[in-house]
Amino acid sequence: MKLAECIENFSRNLKAKDVDKALDALDSVAEILKVSDKPDICANHILEFYIFEYYFKTKEYDSHHHPVHQMYLSVAKILMDQKKYDRALEVLEKAGEWNPVDMDILWAETDCLKVTNRLEELKETVINLYPFIYTRADMAKFYRCLGFYYLEKYEPETAMVLYTYSNMFSHSKNADSEIEYLEIALGKDCPEYTVEEIKKILEEKNIPAGISDTTLAILYRAGQLEYESGDRKAASECLELLYEVTGDEEVGKMIDKIEK
């Protein structure tokens, strides 16, 4: 069967929420697109290529414009809606084979692990995805996930700190709700932690206190390389992401220069 037919079959069965048939069609798509033993990458943004190359220590891979990773993720989401979390995790593993740095896939894995109360796997997954984070929203979710872990491990004080720090990166109703729950459970208001106090507690737990400096350097270098190659739009996008999380004046000047 040709690629276009397989994709059409997948789309039709996905719409009908026939997971088995959708997966059969999608596996055929993957088989057709798999042309070598190299890793296969379907990137959402050019930055993901740079992150993949650095953290997976290779520039040898096949890139694809067909979003196979997102196709597998869409099936996994149906399974999650059906509360079939173990099977969803199997499909998410396939999705990760086509983009191991996609945050939507990785967060979906953490959602499944939370629901099934697989706490140690949850913590391991959250720690492993940390290097791929480059936005404030994802950093906030990183701390919320760890907050959930420590809450379930009966360490409410640590959970309180993590939910508080999460809100410093990107405020959420979820973190507010968990803090309110902890205040009631502990019978006291959430302390007004200073950033220094929070960072000290995080250090004691061996938890990073912000986006990886290495990942920030990758953003900067990606912007430079894209600019040098003549892709001003991609360069600006990479540097804008960096500016959003650092507010660095030098980066802001570079963006202004590129966009003139």
PLY file of the C-alpha trace (Angstrom):
ply
format ascii 1.0
element vertex 260
property float x
property float y
property float z
element edge 259
property int vertex1
property int vertex2
end_header
0.00 0.00 0.00
1.24 3.49 -0.83
2.12 6.08 1.78
-0.78 8.38 0.90
-3.28 5.51 1.26
-1.86 4.53 4.65
-2.10 8.12 5.88
-5.67 8.36 4.62
-6.57 5.08 6.36
-5.00 6.37 9.56
-6.90 9.65 9.46
-10.21 7.95 8.76
-9.84 5.43 11.57
-8.50 8.02 13.99
-11.59 10.14 13.38
-13.74 7.07 14.05
-11.64 6.38 17.17
-10.92 2.88 15.94
-7.56 2.66 17.68
-6.53 -0.76 16.41
-7.08 0.07 12.75
-5.54 3.53 13.17
-2.42 1.99 14.69
-2.17 -0.64 11.96
-2.26 2.10 9.32
0.20 4.23 11.26
2.63 1.36 11.74
2.54 0.95 7.94
3.34 4.65 7.54
6.28 4.26 9.91
7.52 1.18 8.07
7.43 2.98 4.71
9.25 6.04 6.05
11.90 4.03 7.89
14.65 3.86 5.27
17.79 3.23 7.34
19.11 2.24 10.76
19.60 5.89 11.67
17.28 7.60 14.19
14.19 9.19 12.64
13.26 12.73 13.65
10.04 14.61 12.97
10.68 18.00 14.53
8.08 20.58 15.50
10.69 23.35 15.40
14.22 23.60 14.05
15.47 24.06 17.60
14.58 20.43 18.35
17.21 19.29 15.85
19.88 21.18 17.79
18.66 19.80 21.13
18.54 16.26 19.75
22.00 16.51 18.21
23.56 17.75 21.43
21.91 15.48 23.97
21.89 12.34 21.81
25.43 13.01 20.56
24.76 12.48 16.87
24.16 14.37 13.65
23.38 11.15 11.85
19.60 10.88 11.53
16.79 10.93 8.96
14.43 13.89 9.21
10.84 13.66 7.99
8.16 16.24 7.27
5.33 13.78 7.97
4.46 14.29 11.69
4.60 10.61 12.66
5.32 11.51 16.29
2.17 13.63 16.50
0.13 10.92 14.79
1.14 8.40 17.44
0.47 11.00 20.13
-3.07 11.54 18.82
-3.75 7.81 19.19
-2.28 7.80 22.70
-4.59 10.66 23.70
-7.63 8.63 22.63
-6.38 5.73 24.74
-5.87 8.08 27.68
-9.42 9.36 27.28
-10.50 5.71 27.37
-8.42 5.27 30.56
-6.22 2.67 28.85
-3.05 4.15 30.28
-0.72 1.17 29.94
-1.48 0.88 26.25
-1.21 4.65 25.87
2.31 4.45 27.30
3.22 1.82 24.69
2.02 4.12 21.90
3.82 7.10 23.45
7.02 5.07 23.38
6.55 4.70 19.62
5.88 8.43 19.34
9.14 9.12 21.18
11.05 7.04 18.65
10.17 9.70 16.06
10.91 12.67 18.32
12.46 11.92 21.72
12.60 15.62 22.70
8.94 16.47 22.01
7.57 17.89 25.25
3.93 17.05 24.49
4.84 13.38 24.22
6.93 13.45 27.37
4.25 15.27 29.40
1.65 12.77 28.19
3.88 10.02 29.59
4.01 11.78 32.96
0.20 12.12 32.94
-0.16 8.35 32.44
2.37 7.62 35.18
0.58 9.94 37.60
-2.80 8.31 37.05
-1.36 4.81 37.46
0.61 5.95 40.54
3.94 4.74 39.15
5.80 7.26 41.23
9.41 6.22 40.73
8.94 5.95 36.97
7.30 9.37 37.07
10.25 10.94 38.86
12.74 9.28 36.51
10.81 10.48 33.46
10.57 14.04 34.78
14.30 14.18 35.59
15.19 12.71 32.17
13.11 15.26 30.24
14.58 18.22 32.13
17.42 18.95 29.65
14.91 19.39 26.81
13.00 22.21 28.56
13.42 25.73 27.18
10.18 27.54 28.12
8.85 28.93 31.38
5.60 26.97 30.96
7.43 23.65 30.72
9.69 24.58 33.63
6.58 25.29 35.71
5.14 21.90 34.77
8.44 20.25 35.69
8.08 21.55 39.26
4.37 20.69 39.42
5.15 17.09 38.44
7.82 16.83 41.10
5.42 18.49 43.55
2.96 15.68 42.83
5.71 13.10 43.41
6.73 14.51 46.80
3.12 14.96 47.87
2.44 11.30 47.13
5.65 10.36 48.97
4.36 12.13 52.09
6.77 15.06 51.93
4.21 17.93 51.95
6.72 20.66 52.83
8.84 19.84 49.77
5.71 19.66 47.63
4.67 23.11 48.88
8.02 24.57 47.85
7.81 22.98 44.40
4.29 24.20 43.70
5.28 27.68 44.88
8.33 27.74 42.62
6.21 26.46 39.74
4.04 29.56 40.01
7.13 31.77 39.81
7.80 30.41 36.33
4.21 30.33 35.07
1.19 30.79 37.30
-1.41 28.01 37.16
-4.70 27.13 38.81
-3.38 23.61 39.31
-0.51 24.80 41.50
-2.83 27.16 43.39
-5.22 24.30 44.07
-2.44 22.04 45.35
-1.06 24.79 47.60
-4.55 25.38 49.02
-4.91 21.64 49.66
-1.55 21.56 51.44
-2.43 24.59 53.55
-5.56 22.82 54.78
-3.72 19.52 55.34
-0.85 21.17 57.22
-3.09 23.63 59.07
-1.02 26.65 58.11
-0.61 29.19 55.32
2.00 28.67 52.64
5.21 30.44 53.75
6.39 33.42 51.73
9.54 31.73 50.54
12.39 33.76 49.12
14.00 32.50 45.92
17.17 31.82 47.91
15.25 29.66 50.41
13.62 27.71 47.60
16.90 27.14 45.79
18.50 25.85 48.99
15.70 23.29 49.46
15.93 22.26 45.81
19.68 21.80 46.13
19.15 19.53 49.13
16.83 17.39 46.99
19.20 17.51 44.01
16.56 19.29 41.90
17.71 21.88 39.32
16.68 25.47 40.06
15.86 26.65 36.55
16.31 25.91 32.88
19.59 24.16 32.07
22.41 26.56 31.22
23.47 24.09 28.56
20.06 24.20 26.92
20.06 28.00 27.02
23.47 27.94 25.31
22.00 25.65 22.64
19.24 28.21 21.98
21.82 30.96 21.62
24.05 28.92 19.31
21.06 27.80 17.23
20.09 31.43 16.72
23.63 32.31 15.68
23.94 29.43 13.23
20.55 30.04 11.65
21.39 33.71 11.20
24.75 32.86 9.63
23.04 30.42 7.27
20.64 33.16 6.15
17.47 31.94 7.84
16.60 35.12 9.72
13.12 33.87 10.70
14.47 30.71 12.39
17.25 32.70 14.04
14.76 35.20 15.44
12.48 32.42 16.73
15.35 30.70 18.59
16.58 33.94 20.12
13.08 35.06 21.06
12.64 31.84 23.02
15.91 32.57 24.77
14.91 36.17 25.49
11.57 35.09 26.98
13.32 33.10 29.70
16.40 35.26 30.29
15.48 38.84 29.37
19.13 39.23 28.34
19.77 42.66 26.80
22.40 41.35 24.36
19.93 38.79 23.04
17.28 41.49 22.70
19.68 43.61 20.62
20.43 40.62 18.40
16.72 40.10 17.80
16.26 43.78 16.88
19.19 43.54 14.46
17.79 40.42 12.78
14.27 41.82 12.44
15.33 45.17 10.91
0 1
1 2
2 3
3 4
4 5
5 6
6 7
7 8
8 9
9 10
10 11
11 12
12 13
13 14
14 15
15 16
16 17
17 18
18 19
19 20
20 21
21 22
22 23
23 24
24 25
25 26
26 27
27 28
28 29
29 30
30 31
31 32
32 33
33 34
34 35
35 36
36 37
37 38
38 39
39 40
40 41
41 42
42 43
43 44
44 45
45 46
46 47
47 48
48 49
49 50
50 51
51 52
52 53
53 54
54 55
55 56
56 57
57 58
58 59
59 60
60 61
61 62
62 63
63 64
64 65
65 66
66 67
67 68
68 69
69 70
70 71
71 72
72 73
73 74
74 75
75 76
76 77
77 78
78 79
79 80
80 81
81 82
82 83
83 84
84 85
85 86
86 87
87 88
88 89
89 90
90 91
91 92
92 93
93 94
94 95
95 96
96 97
97 98
98 99
99 100
100 101
101 102
102 103
103 104
104 105
105 106
106 107
107 108
108 109
109 110
110 111
111 112
112 113
113 114
114 115
115 116
116 117
117 118
118 119
119 120
120 121
121 122
122 123
123 124
124 125
125 126
126 127
127 128
128 129
129 130
130 131
131 132
132 133
133 134
134 135
135 136
136 137
137 138
138 139
139 140
140 141
141 142
142 143
143 144
144 145
145 146
146 147
147 148
148 149
149 150
150 151
151 152
152 153
153 154
154 155
155 156
156 157
157 158
158 159
159 160
160 161
161 162
162 163
163 164
164 165
165 166
166 167
167 168
168 169
169 170
170 171
171 172
172 173
173 174
174 175
175 176
176 177
177 178
178 179
179 180
180 181
181 182
182 183
183 184
184 185
185 186
186 187
187 188
188 189
189 190
190 191
191 192
192 193
193 194
194 195
195 196
196 197
197 198
198 199
199 200
200 201
201 202
202 203
203 204
204 205
205 206
206 207
207 208
208 209
209 210
210 211
211 212
212 213
213 214
214 215
215 216
216 217
217 218
218 219
219 220
220 221
221 222
222 223
223 224
224 225
225 226
226 227
227 228
228 229
229 230
230 231
231 232
232 233
233 234
234 235
235 236
236 237
237 238
238 239
239 240
240 241
241 242
242 243
243 244
244 245
245 246
246 247
247 248
248 249
249 250
250 251
251 252
252 253
253 254
254 255
255 256
256 257
257 258
258 259
